[in-house]
Every structure is written in structure tokens, then in C-alpha cells.
Amino acid sequence: MKFDKIIHEPARLKIMMILSGVEQADFNFLLTTLALTRGNLSRHMEKLESASYLKISKSFKGKMPNTSYQLTQKGSKALAQYWENLDAVRRLGQA
Amino acid sequence: MNAKQNQASQNTEKLKEIPKLTRKYAQNRTLTILVFMVIIALASMFFAVVISLPYALAIVGFKKENMVLVCVGIAVLIVALVVMVKFYISFLTKFGGKNKGLLDQIIDRRVYGKEGIVSIPLPKLSKKMKHLDIILAIVYGVLLIGSMELGMLGIIPVKYFLPFTALFVVPFGVYQYFIMRPRLGPVILIFPILYTIHTILILAGVPIFFTGFFAIPLNMLLPVVYSFLAYMIGHIYSRYALKRLKGITRFVGDTADEV
């Protein structure tokens, strides 16, 4: 059984889990919730975006630029599959 | 199962709570609504004072047959009304029509700017439902104003005023929940629940209603108070959900790697 390496990284898994609960969240929300550095979070987001797990939308909130992230269908499926695999491994471990 | 496996298993279960907690947090970000309610209350109070003071001045002048006082009162009243209408028009121009929702956004940014934005969309209503929603809002407004009039005329006794309004306020409150979900969570139901409890207590003989000259307007404040309370509970719950969410995201470590 293979784990999706992109999701398997703990910070990215948490990002995906947060985004799976809502329609979209912005960079600031993820930054404050996950307590990562800006650079670190940016790199994780780039990786998730390059895998087409996230959709990015850039806008202006007043005069400030705002970047929001949304889980794509591919991302949702990958996340569901990841948990399926993980649960299967856990069941094997318990057996 | 050894201790390490047990810990990993617990952490995995905690991670699975993240979407639920994020959703609960987003659904209960009601501080914007609370701030909005306070702004409306303060603006209403301000305009009530601005209108009633010159009006009272003119009445006093009329009673004392002091025409100067009457003229000053009327002049100030006219100026106050013109300013109010001008303010209303400029407000609608800035925040109405195409800019509907802009004020909410501005308040939202001020209130939650540091925390960031997380959103759950408003439910998409079909055209039929949109029309039904507008009709119901009009019916609700007519019933509310109508019952106030009936109450002021004494047709509905003060004791039964709130139970009477509960007949349409409570169903409308429940309907609002079904229309607003999943944008707002079950917190919205606190309002009709409190209203129902209040009504039952009145009918059981508990004197929890205002009497006297301003009985009807004061009793009509009750829905506002209960709405405020419901949104306040929502806000407190959102803080709790965020705290738990941060607790999980920051302290639950490398679960995936542990498994």
C-alpha cells in the first residue's frame, strides 16, 4: 500500500484537513492556525497546488492583497484515499 | 498495541476532527453580526434622540405658547430630518445595490483581520426559493408591524403580546436556520428556542413582560436581545472551536509518520 507523499507530510495533511472542512481559507488563517512561518507555508501551498490539490484565488480585500485556497475535487479524492489507506494500515497493525 | 502505537492512533483520531472544528469555527464567526447589531442600535438611538429632542422642544414651546421655541424646534427638526435622509441616501449609495454585503466585509476584515478569512458559502437558493424568501420576509414584516399596532391599540392584551408574536416569530426563526445553513450553524436555533421558553413561561403565569406606556416597543426588544444572545453564544463557541483547532494543529505531531 502506497501513501501519497504529498499529503503524508504532517503540515500538508493539516492544511488539506482544514480546507476540507470549509469552502475556502486564506493564507493568514492557515498561518495563524498552523503556526508555520510564511516561507514554510508558502512552500507547502506550492507543492499542494502543483499536485492540483488546491485552487488558488487572488483578490484584494480593500487595499491589501489576499490569497485564498480551496480544495479541488482531485484534492478531496486524494485526501479520502489517504485516510482509507492509513486506516487500513492501522487495522493491519491492530490485527 | 504499544504506547507509541496507541498515541499515534489517538493523534490520528484528533486529526480527523480538524474539518469539523474548522467548519464549526467558520459557522460561528458571529462577531461581525454582533458588531453590526451594535452599530444599528447606536445609530437608531442617535437618530431617535436627534429627532425627539427638537420635537419635544416644539411641543413644550406650543404648550407654553412660546412661538420662538416652536419655530426653533421645528427648524431643528427639519434640519435633522434632512441630514438623516441625506445620510440614508449616501449610505445606500455606498453599501446598497451592487455593493450589498460590502459593509459586512469591511466589518469582517476589521474584526477577523488578524485571524484570517475562512468561509462557508451562503446556500444557493433556486429562483423559486428566492421569491418565496422575499414573500416570507414581507409577510413577516407585515405580521410584526400589524401585531405591534394591534398591541398598541389594546386589541392584543400586553400579557398575550409576546405569545401572539411567537406564533410567527418562532416558525420564521426555524425557517431562517434552514435557509442559512450551512453558512450559519444550529446557533441560530437558540433564538426561537429562547423565545418559545419565554412564551411558555408567560402563559404559565410568570410575569416576564413589560407593562405600561412603552410596553409594546419594550417587549419588541426581546427578539433583539435573544438574537444578540444567540450570536454571542455562537461567538464564544467559535473561540472554543478555534482554540481546539489550534491545539490539534500545533501539538499533534507527525502522526502520519508515526503510523
Boltz contact constraints between the chains, C-beta under 6 A:
constraints:
  - contact:
      token1: [A, 8]
      token2: [B, 256]
      max_distance: 6.0
  - contact:
      token1: [A, 10]
      token2: [B, 254]
      max_distance: 6.0
  - contact:
      token1: [A, 10]
      token2: [B, 256]
      max_distance: 6.0
  - contact:
      token1: [A, 13]
      token2: [B, 256]
      max_distance: 6.0
  - contact:
      token1: [A, 14]
      token2: [B, 249]
      max_distance: 6.0
  - contact:
      token1: [A, 17]
      token2: [B, 18]
      max_distance: 6.0
  - contact:
      token1: [A, 17]
      token2: [B, 19]
      max_distance: 6.0
  - contact:
      token1: [A, 18]
      token2: [B, 18]
      max_distance: 6.0
  - contact:
      token1: [A, 18]
      token2: [B, 22]
      max_distance: 6.0
  - contact:
      token1: [A, 20]
      token2: [B, 19]
      max_distance: 6.0
  - contact:
      token1: [A, 21]
      token2: [B, 19]
      max_distance: 6.0
  - contact:
      token1: [A, 21]
      token2: [B, 22]
      max_distance: 6.0
  - contact:
      token1: [A, 21]
      token2: [B, 23]
      max_distance: 6.0
  - contact:
      token1: [A, 22]
      token2: [B, 22]
      max_distance: 6.0
  - contact:
      token1: [A, 22]
      token2: [B, 23]
      max_distance: 6.0
  - contact:
      token1: [A, 22]
      token2: [B, 26]
      max_distance: 6.0
  - contact:
      token1: [A, 22]
      token2: [B, 118]
      max_distance: 6.0
  - contact:
      token1: [A, 22]
      token2: [B, 120]
      max_distance: 6.0
  - contact:
      token1: [A, 23]
      token2: [B, 119]
      max_distance: 6.0
  - contact:
      token1: [A, 23]
      token2: [B, 120]
      max_distance: 6.0
  - contact:
      token1: [A, 23]
      token2: [B, 121]
      max_distance: 6.0
  - contact:
      token1: [A, 24]
      token2: [B, 119]
      max_distance: 6.0
  - contact:
      token1: [A, 25]
      token2: [B, 118]
      max_distance: 6.0
  - contact:
      token1: [A, 26]
      token2: [B, 116]
      max_distance: 6.0
  - contact:
      token1: [A, 26]
      token2: [B, 117]
      max_distance: 6.0
  - contact:
      token1: [A, 28]
      token2: [B, 116]
      max_distance: 6.0
  - contact:
      token1: [A, 29]
      token2: [B, 116]
      max_distance: 6.0
  - contact:
      token1: [A, 29]
      token2: [B, 118]
      max_distance: 6.0
  - contact:
      token1: [A, 32]
      token2: [B, 115]
      max_distance: 6.0
  - contact:
      token1: [A, 32]
      token2: [B, 116]
      max_distance: 6.0
  - contact:
      token1: [A, 33]
      token2: [B, 246]
      max_distance: 6.0
  - contact:
      token1: [A, 33]
      token2: [B, 249]
      max_distance: 6.0
  - contact:
      token1: [A, 34]
      token2: [B, 249]
      max_distance: 6.0
  - contact:
      token1: [A, 35]
      token2: [B, 250]
      max_distance: 6.0
  - contact:
      token1: [A, 61]
      token2: [B, 109]
      max_distance: 6.0
